[in-house]
Amino acid sequence: MHAFSLTRTSDSSAVESIRLDGLGLTHISGPESGLRQLAGSEAAASQLVVLISTLSPVPFHERYQQQKTSQLTPMGNAVDYTRPDPPLREDLRLLVERYLHSATPADHVAAHQQLQTLFQSWIASGPALDALAPEHPKLNQLTLRRSQLTQLGQLGIQSLASIESHTPPTAAWIEAQSTLLKTSADHSELTDFVILPPLQQLVDTAGKQVVTGPSSR
């Protein structure tokens, strides 16, 4: 069970992370096992990991204020399986940079396809998790986040469509996406999104129309 994988410029940190996991620091296998328990199955957990990969836990002091967290606080809540610095934070930034500033048409097309696939996975994850939630109530700890992720996936798809077609979005659309990004940036459900700056960059680019499609390169 793995989140959507993006091409990275260096995988040395990932290799080291896997090595440490094999030595008993179960920061990879432990969270994956916990997600299976939350979602009820491997297939269901694959949808949950799409959401979890976009989140990091809020700072400890804020979590303490809401949960009164201590060494005796039991594990097993959704936030317990988020990572302080998830790979998608950097991966998405690099992929959007590659899409917007690709050196060749082939790079542009490849980055566009990866972004399309990623955003579609965000859109699909919301309804899938909604269907699981009645039987797995701890999924309701991330009700707002899964709704927002679906909307952020739609924001991504629509931004790409505007950029590729050189069609300016309406002022109403830009305002709606700016509001979504602003509300999504709030601490909520003990989590923060790590994906917002690259999405803002796509919205800004769609509005300015500074990217040309591969056919005109």
Protein Blocks (a to p, Z undefined) as FASTA:
>chain_A
ZZdddddfbfklmmmmmmmmmnopakkmmmmmmmmmmnopaklmmmmmmmmmmpccddfk
lmmmmnopafklcghifklmpcfbafklmmmmmmmmmmmmcfbfklmmmmmmmmmmmmmm
mmmmmmmmmmmmmmmmmlmmmmmmmmmmmmmmmmmmmmmmmmmnopacdfklmmmmmmmm
mmmmpceehiacfklmmmmmmmmmmmnopaccfklZZ
